[in-house]
Amino acid sequence: MNDTELIVGYASALDYWRNARAAQVVPDLGPHGKAYGVGYLTLSERVLRVVEECGSGTPLDVVVDRREKRHNCKYLHDCVWAGPLAGQLSRIGYDASVCLPAPMFVQLASKLDEVELAAIAYELCGSYGLPSTAGYEVVQNLAPFTSVGELAAYATSARALGVRGAARAAEALKLVAEGSNSPRETEIAVMLSLGRRKGGYDLRGFLMNAEVKVPKSQQGALGQKVIRPDFLWSDKKVTLEYDSNEHHLTPLEKEHDEARRRVLESMGYRVFVMTNEVLRSCTKLALFMDDLQRSLKVRRSQPSSAVLKAQEDLRYRVVHGLGSRATF
C-alpha cells in the first residue's frame, strides 16, 4: 500500500459505489493530483476532492494497514484494517483509490449488525441502487453490482486470515438471495431468511424475481411470456408478492395484477400477497406467516415469548427501514 495513497473504505466506499452505480458512471478526479493546472493539492484539498467525488461527507473513511500510517487531518477518519487489498481497489484519481465491494463489505461487518449487513448485500447483489445523497429516489432495474459468491469468497478468505469483520460478513451472506429489486423486497427477504431466535421466520430457499414461463395458451391474454414473482419457492410452487400500492392502483393495473395471479394459480402455484397493512400489524403478520409456512409444509413449534419479542422488534425495523444506509 502506497504511504501517500488514500484508500477509501467502510461507509465512504459504500457512498462512492452507491452514487457511481446509480449514475452508472465512474467519476474521475482529474490528472496527477493537480487542480486543473493550478498546482499540486495539499492533503486536505485532496481529501475534499475525494469527498466530493464519493458523494460522501467528512470525515472520510480511509483504510491504513498500520497505526503509524494514520493521517493528521481533520477531514479523515483512519481505519486500521489488515485485510488483503491486492486486486481489490479501483483508482479514482491520483494517489486515491476506493475499496471494491468485497473488502468494503467485510469492513462494514466490523461496524454493522447482521441485519444491516444482509440488507446491504441484497442491495449490491440486486437490481436497485440507493444514492447516498439525501432526497434522491431509489434507482431500479440496474445490473447487479456483485454476487453473493464473490462477496462470500472474499469473506471466507479474510476469515481464514483472522480479518476483523470477516466472520460476521460470512454469516450475514447466508441470509442473502440475489435479484432483489427494491428496498422493501430486501427488508421482507431479510425477515423471511433470518432465524427465529433473531426475529425472522427461517424460510430460505426462495428465488427473487425469477422467471416463471406462462403457458402459450395464456400469453396472449396476459400480454407477457413470463411472470417474475418477487419471491418464488419453485419446488413448493409457492410465490409471494409485495404490493405497496394496494389502495392506489388504477383499475387497469389492478386487473393486470389479478390476471397474473390467476395465471399462477392455474399453473398450480399458491400466491401470497404481502401489503403494508399486513406489515404494520403484528397480529396480521403472524397469521400471514402461519399460512405461508403451512403452504411451504414447514412445521414449527409455538413461538416462545422471547421469539415473539424478537419478531416484533424485527417487524418494527422492517416497517421503518433496516438502516441499510450504513450510518455509524
Helices and strands as residue ranges (DSSP letters): E 6-8, H 10-23, G 31-33, H 43-54, E 60-64, G 67-69, E 76-80, E 89-93, E 96-99, H 101-109, H 114-124, E 128-129, E 139-140, H 148-160, H 166-173, H 183-193, G 196-198, E 207-208, E 212-213, H 216-222, E 226-227, E 231-233, E 238-243, H 251-266, E 270-275, H 276-279, H 282-295, H 305-320
